[in-house]
Structures are given as C-alpha cells and as structure tokens.
Amino acid sequence: MVVVMSTATPPRPTPSTPSTSLPPSPTPTVRRRPALDWRLRFAGLSLIWGFSFLLIKVGTDGYAPFQVTLGRLMFGTLVLAVAMAVKRERLPRGRRTWLHLTVAALLLNAAPFSLFAYSELTIPSTLAGICNATSPLWGMALSMVALSEDRPTRRRVAGLGLGFLGVLTVLGAWQGFHGLDVTGTALALLASLCYPIGWIYVRRTLAGGGHSNLSLIGSQLGVASLQLALVTPLFAGFPHAFPLVPSLAVAALGALGTGLAVLVQYGLVNEVGPTTAQMVTYFIPVIATAAGVVVLGESLSWNTPVGAAVVLAGAALTQSRPRAKRGQ
C-alpha cells in the first residue's frame, strides 16, 4: 500500500500503499524543511504500513471484511479531506477525470483492501504482508508488456525469476502446499496484483493532467468510499455491535495507514525523491511478520522468512538500474 510521486513522469510505484502514483502539481513551490528528520518519518511510515496487516486481522475479528474496508476508507478520506481544506485544494474537474478516478479507486483501493481483508479470515497477517511484497514483481512483469519505456533486461528478468522462486518458498511448494489455505493466499496475491494494474492505468490516464497529487488521491479515496458504501450493505449488512478493539483497529488502519501515511509519503518523495522513499517497501513485510508473531502469536516456519527475503531480493533486483558507464 505504497505510493510514490515524481515530477514530469511518474516512476514505477511500489506496493502496499493504499493509493497510487499521481501526477504532480503543475507549478513548483518552495517547500519548508520539515521539523522532523526524514529518517524518522521514513521509519514511522514503515511501522504504519507494516502494522496495517495486523490491524486488518484485528478488525476482522469484530467486523465483516467489507465493513473493515469501508471504515478504513472513510477514516482515510476524512484525514485527506482535512488536509485538502487546510491547503485549500480544489476537487478535480472534468467528467473524464472523475471516470478515471472511479476506475483507479476500484483497482487501487476498494478491490485490494477488500481482498486483503477477506484473505486474513483464513491466513495469518504475516503471510498477507509477504504476499503484498510481491507487488513489485507483478508490476515489473506487467509494465514490460504494457509500458513501452520499460524494456526487459537480464537484470529484471533475473529479479522476476528470483522473486517468484521466493513466493514458492514461502508457500512451501516442495511440500505440495501442505497446510496452506489456497483460497486466502490466492486472494492476498490477487490483491497485490491489483496495485500494479491500477498504477499502469493511472500512469496512462491521469498523469500530467494538471491536478495536484493531494486533490487526486483525496478524491480517489472518496470515490472508493462511495463504492464500498454501495457494496457493503448488500453483502455484509450493517454491524450489530461496535466492539472496542476491532473498532480502534479499523480507525487506526484508516486514519494512520491510509490517510496520514499518504501525507507522510508525499513529504518523503518531495524531500528525498521517489527512489529513496520507495525503499519503505522492503521494510513492510519484515515489520508485518514481526508484528504478527510478537503481538498476535502467529506461528512462523523457517521457509516463511527465508522465502520473504528471496522475494525482497528479487523485487530489489527488478527495481535496480545498471550503472552508467564512465565517460557517457
């Protein structure tokens, strides 16, 4: 649920963020240096997104998955609405823009958030967090087909192969996937696939439209909230009770993991650039695994951390670039 932004052409984004790569503001502005060092904000963002899978698990203890997703989106939208009001951001204009935002909201928010929530009914939060880390692998594979500027190289192909070997290790393929909940795992992997599909769509339709990032993502989350508000009563109904701990988990998941995290990432991208900011991706599964084991007492076999490390190594390899030759 990770988001990255850039200047003229959006870079390939990373996973895990509750939103998408969006075009920048049309005119540059002079930014003040934040009071909190970027390293501390980077660490905070890693923790927030790493604990998101734990919060989903706790939320589904008291609410249906669609209800968890709806609450998450509503709290996230509220945070961004306040930020837009403070910065006096206007909503995007144009029917075409709103149609694209509707598709982006489905692919990058409503669908993956709901899929992760449903997956964690039957799989541990540690596995969901690791499945989320496969998003750069799906993204690289798709972008080489859908985006003409992303040419396949030996380094990227090797990274894809290594990453998916790590996925097989996590799933225990040599054991015939014994003890693995296939449906829950498939839902988590499908959720991670939604992100690169959405990023490619946004890159093709919304980049360079002259709207600010904050305005677009705030509107996108608002549209996703409306989508879930229509779906939830049909498939999950309304909650009969509001248990304290799951309610707090959903509120934190939305306000912190979906709203505040986006604002923090905006600041990181603007200050240190998208390449450094997107490194948060490689800390998320580590924190998600530690949180699931320590806080929720989830079991952990040797192949899970080993496979996760291989997945992250493959993802890092697909994102790396060869060094330019001297003299060029």
C-alpha positions as CSV (number, residue, x, y, z in Angstrom):
1,M,0.0,0.0,0.0
2,V,2.6,2.4,-1.0
3,V,2.5,5.5,-3.2
4,V,5.3,7.4,-4.9
5,M,5.1,10.6,-6.9
6,S,7.6,12.4,-9.1
7,T,7.8,15.4,-11.3
8,A,7.2,15.1,-15.0
9,T,6.8,11.4,-15.5
10,P,5.6,9.2,-12.5
11,P,8.1,6.4,-11.7
12,R,7.1,2.8,-11.2
13,P,5.5,2.8,-7.8
14,T,5.8,0.3,-5.0
15,P,3.2,-1.8,-3.4
16,S,1.4,-1.8,-0.2
17,T,0.1,1.8,-0.4
18,P,-3.5,2.5,-0.3
19,S,-3.3,4.7,-3.3
20,T,-1.5,5.3,-6.5
21,S,1.2,7.2,-8.4
22,L,-0.3,10.5,-9.4
23,P,0.9,13.5,-11.4
24,P,2.4,16.4,-9.6
25,S,1.2,19.9,-9.1
26,P,1.5,22.0,-12.3
27,T,3.8,24.6,-10.8
28,P,6.7,24.0,-8.4
29,T,6.6,25.6,-5.0
30,V,9.2,26.5,-2.4
31,R,9.0,24.0,0.5
32,R,10.0,24.5,4.0
33,R,12.2,21.9,5.6
34,P,10.0,19.7,7.9
35,A,10.8,19.9,11.6
36,L,11.0,16.1,11.8
37,D,14.0,14.5,10.1
38,W,13.1,12.4,7.1
39,R,14.7,9.3,8.5
40,L,12.3,9.4,11.4
41,R,9.4,9.9,9.1
42,F,10.7,7.0,6.9
43,A,10.8,4.8,10.0
44,G,7.3,5.8,11.1
45,L,5.9,5.1,7.6
46,S,7.5,1.7,7.6
47,L,5.9,0.9,11.0
48,I,2.5,2.2,10.0
49,W,2.3,0.2,6.8
50,G,4.0,-2.8,8.4
51,F,1.3,-2.9,11.2
52,S,-1.5,-2.5,8.7
53,F,-1.9,-6.2,8.2
54,L,-2.1,-6.8,11.9
55,L,-4.8,-4.1,12.1
56,I,-6.8,-5.8,9.3
57,K,-6.6,-9.1,11.2
58,V,-7.8,-7.4,14.4
59,G,-10.5,-5.6,12.6
60,T,-11.9,-8.7,11.0
61,D,-12.3,-10.2,14.5
62,G,-15.3,-7.9,15.0
63,Y,-16.4,-6.8,11.6
64,A,-17.0,-8.4,8.1
65,P,-14.2,-7.7,5.6
66,F,-16.3,-5.2,3.6
67,Q,-17.1,-3.4,6.8
68,V,-13.4,-3.2,7.7
69,T,-12.6,-1.8,4.2
70,L,-15.5,0.7,4.3
71,G,-14.4,2.0,7.7
72,R,-10.8,2.2,6.6
73,L,-11.6,4.2,3.5
74,M,-13.9,6.6,5.4
75,F,-11.3,7.4,8.0
76,G,-8.6,7.8,5.4
77,T,-10.8,10.1,3.3
78,L,-11.5,12.2,6.4
79,V,-7.8,12.7,7.0
80,L,-7.1,13.7,3.4
81,A,-10.3,15.9,3.3
82,V,-8.9,17.9,6.3
83,A,-5.5,18.2,4.6
84,M,-7.2,19.4,1.4
85,A,-9.2,22.0,3.4
86,V,-6.1,23.3,5.2
87,K,-4.1,23.6,2.0
88,R,-7.2,24.9,0.1
89,E,-7.1,22.3,-2.5
90,R,-9.9,22.1,-5.0
91,L,-11.6,18.9,-6.2
92,P,-10.6,17.8,-9.8
93,R,-12.8,19.0,-12.6
94,G,-14.0,17.2,-15.7
95,R,-16.2,14.2,-16.3
96,R,-13.3,12.3,-17.9
97,T,-11.1,12.8,-14.8
98,W,-13.7,11.5,-12.5
99,L,-14.3,8.5,-14.6
100,H,-10.6,7.6,-14.5
101,L,-10.6,8.2,-10.7
102,T,-13.5,5.8,-10.4
103,V,-11.6,3.0,-12.1
104,A,-8.4,3.9,-10.1
105,A,-10.4,3.8,-6.9
106,L,-11.6,0.3,-7.6
107,L,-8.2,-1.0,-8.7
108,L,-6.1,0.7,-6.0
109,N,-8.3,0.9,-3.0
110,A,-11.7,-0.8,-3.0
111,A,-10.6,-4.1,-4.5
112,P,-7.2,-4.7,-2.9
113,F,-8.3,-3.5,0.5
114,S,-11.3,-5.8,0.4
115,L,-9.3,-8.8,-0.9
116,F,-6.7,-8.4,1.8
117,A,-9.4,-8.3,4.5
118,Y,-11.1,-11.4,3.1
119,S,-7.8,-13.2,2.9
120,E,-7.0,-12.6,6.5
121,L,-10.1,-14.5,7.5
122,T,-8.1,-17.7,6.8
123,I,-4.4,-16.8,6.5
124,P,-2.1,-15.2,9.1
125,S,-1.3,-11.5,8.8
126,T,2.4,-12.5,8.3
127,L,1.6,-14.3,5.1
128,A,-0.7,-11.4,3.9
129,G,2.2,-9.0,4.4
130,I,4.6,-11.1,2.5
131,C,2.1,-11.6,-0.4
132,N,1.9,-7.8,-0.5
133,A,5.6,-7.7,-1.2
134,T,5.1,-9.5,-4.5
135,S,3.5,-6.4,-5.9
136,P,6.8,-5.0,-7.5
137,L,7.2,-8.4,-9.2
138,W,3.8,-8.3,-10.8
139,G,4.4,-4.6,-11.6
140,M,7.6,-5.3,-13.4
141,A,6.1,-8.2,-15.4
142,L,3.1,-6.1,-16.4
143,S,5.0,-2.9,-17.2
144,M,7.3,-4.7,-19.6
145,V,4.2,-5.6,-21.6
146,A,2.1,-2.5,-21.1
147,L,4.6,0.3,-21.0
148,S,6.9,0.7,-24.0
149,E,9.6,2.5,-22.0
150,D,10.1,-0.4,-19.6
151,R,12.3,-2.8,-21.6
152,P,13.1,-6.2,-20.3
153,T,16.7,-6.7,-19.3
154,R,18.6,-9.6,-17.9
155,R,18.7,-8.0,-14.6
156,R,14.9,-7.5,-14.4
157,V,14.1,-11.0,-15.7
158,A,16.5,-12.5,-13.2
159,G,14.8,-10.4,-10.5
160,L,11.4,-11.7,-11.5
161,G,12.6,-15.3,-11.5
162,L,14.2,-14.9,-8.1
163,G,11.2,-13.2,-6.7
164,F,8.7,-15.9,-7.8
165,L,11.1,-18.5,-6.5
166,G,10.8,-16.8,-3.2
167,V,7.0,-16.9,-3.4
168,L,7.2,-20.7,-4.0
169,T,9.5,-21.0,-0.9
170,V,7.0,-19.0,1.3
171,L,4.2,-21.2,0.1
172,G,6.1,-24.5,0.7
173,A,5.7,-25.7,-2.9
174,W,8.0,-28.7,-2.3
175,Q,5.5,-30.0,0.3
176,G,2.6,-29.7,-2.1
177,F,1.4,-26.6,-0.3
178,H,0.5,-28.7,2.7
179,G,-1.4,-26.8,5.4
180,L,-1.8,-23.8,3.2
181,D,-5.1,-22.1,2.8
182,V,-5.2,-21.8,-1.0
183,T,-8.2,-19.5,-1.2
184,G,-6.9,-17.0,1.3
185,T,-3.4,-17.0,-0.2
186,A,-4.8,-16.5,-3.7
187,L,-6.9,-13.6,-2.5
188,A,-3.8,-11.9,-1.0
189,L,-1.8,-12.4,-4.2
190,L,-4.7,-11.1,-6.3
191,A,-4.8,-8.0,-4.0
192,S,-1.1,-7.4,-4.6
193,L,-1.7,-7.8,-8.4
194,C,-4.4,-5.1,-8.3
195,Y,-1.8,-2.4,-7.4
196,P,0.4,-2.6,-10.5
197,I,-2.7,-2.9,-12.8
198,G,-4.0,0.3,-11.2
199,W,-0.7,2.1,-11.3
200,I,-0.3,1.4,-15.0
201,Y,-3.9,2.6,-15.6
202,V,-3.2,5.8,-13.7
203,R,0.1,6.4,-15.5
204,R,-1.7,6.1,-18.8
205,T,-4.8,8.2,-17.9
206,L,-4.2,10.7,-15.1
207,A,-0.5,11.6,-15.3
208,G,0.1,15.2,-16.4
209,G,-3.5,16.3,-16.0
210,G,-2.6,19.5,-14.1
211,H,-4.2,18.4,-10.8
212,S,-2.4,18.2,-7.6
213,N,-1.5,14.9,-6.1
214,L,-3.4,15.6,-2.9
215,S,-6.5,16.6,-4.7
216,L,-6.5,13.4,-6.9
217,I,-5.8,10.9,-4.1
218,G,-8.2,12.5,-1.7
219,S,-10.9,12.4,-4.4
220,Q,-9.9,8.8,-5.3
221,L,-10.3,7.7,-1.7
222,G,-13.7,9.5,-1.5
223,V,-14.9,7.6,-4.6
224,A,-13.6,4.3,-3.2
225,S,-15.6,5.0,0.0
226,L,-18.8,5.5,-2.1
227,Q,-18.1,2.3,-3.9
228,L,-17.8,0.3,-0.6
229,A,-20.8,2.2,0.8
230,L,-22.9,0.7,-2.0
231,V,-21.5,-2.8,-1.8
232,T,-21.2,-3.3,1.9
233,P,-25.0,-3.3,2.8
234,L,-25.6,-5.8,0.0
235,F,-23.0,-8.4,1.1
236,A,-22.3,-7.7,4.7
237,G,-25.2,-5.6,6.0
238,F,-24.7,-3.2,9.0
239,P,-22.8,-4.1,12.1
240,H,-24.9,-5.1,15.1
241,A,-22.3,-4.1,17.6
242,F,-19.2,-2.0,17.7
243,P,-16.5,-3.9,19.7
244,L,-13.9,-1.6,21.1
245,V,-10.6,-3.2,20.0
246,P,-11.7,-4.0,16.4
247,S,-13.2,-0.5,16.1
248,L,-9.9,1.1,17.2
249,A,-8.0,-1.1,14.7
250,V,-10.2,0.0,11.8
251,A,-9.9,3.6,12.8
252,A,-6.1,3.4,13.1
253,L,-6.0,1.5,9.8
254,G,-7.8,4.3,8.0
255,A,-6.6,7.4,9.7
256,L,-3.0,6.3,10.0
257,G,-2.4,3.6,7.5
258,T,-4.5,5.1,4.7
259,G,-4.7,8.8,5.4
260,L,-1.6,10.0,7.4
261,A,0.7,7.6,5.7
262,V,-0.1,9.1,2.3
263,L,0.7,12.6,3.6
264,V,4.0,11.4,5.1
265,Q,5.0,9.7,1.9
266,Y,4.2,12.9,-0.1
267,G,6.7,14.7,2.1
268,L,9.3,12.0,1.7
269,V,9.1,11.9,-2.0
270,N,9.4,15.7,-2.3
271,E,12.4,15.8,0.1
272,V,14.5,12.7,-0.7
273,G,13.0,11.6,-4.1
274,P,10.9,8.6,-5.1
275,T,13.8,6.2,-5.3
276,T,14.7,6.6,-1.6
277,A,11.1,6.9,-0.5
278,Q,10.0,3.6,-2.1
279,M,12.6,1.7,-0.2
280,V,10.0,1.6,2.6
281,T,8.6,-1.3,0.6
282,Y,11.4,-3.6,1.7
283,F,10.7,-3.0,5.4
284,I,6.9,-3.6,5.3
285,P,6.9,-7.4,5.2
286,V,9.6,-7.6,7.9
287,I,7.6,-5.4,10.3
288,A,4.3,-7.2,9.3
289,T,5.9,-10.6,10.1
290,A,7.4,-9.4,13.4
291,A,4.1,-7.8,14.4
292,G,2.1,-10.9,13.6
293,V,4.4,-13.2,15.5
294,V,5.0,-11.0,18.6
295,V,1.6,-9.4,19.0
296,L,-0.8,-11.9,17.6
297,G,1.2,-15.0,18.4
298,E,1.1,-16.3,14.8
299,S,3.3,-19.3,14.1
300,L,6.3,-19.0,11.7
301,S,8.1,-21.8,9.9
302,W,11.6,-21.4,8.5
303,N,10.5,-21.1,4.9
304,T,8.4,-18.0,5.5
305,P,11.2,-15.6,6.5
306,V,13.6,-17.2,4.0
307,G,11.2,-17.0,1.2
308,A,10.3,-13.4,2.1
309,A,14.0,-12.5,1.9
310,V,14.2,-14.0,-1.5
311,V,11.1,-12.2,-2.6
312,L,12.5,-8.9,-1.5
313,A,15.9,-9.6,-3.1
314,G,14.1,-10.3,-6.4
315,A,11.9,-7.2,-6.1
316,A,15.0,-5.1,-5.4
317,L,16.7,-6.5,-8.4
318,T,13.8,-5.7,-10.7
319,Q,13.9,-2.1,-9.4
320,S,17.6,-1.6,-9.8
321,R,19.3,0.1,-12.7
322,P,22.7,-0.6,-14.2
323,R,25.3,2.0,-13.5
324,A,26.1,4.4,-16.3
325,K,29.4,3.8,-18.0
326,R,32.1,6.3,-17.3
327,G,32.6,8.9,-20.0
328,Q,28.9,8.9,-21.0
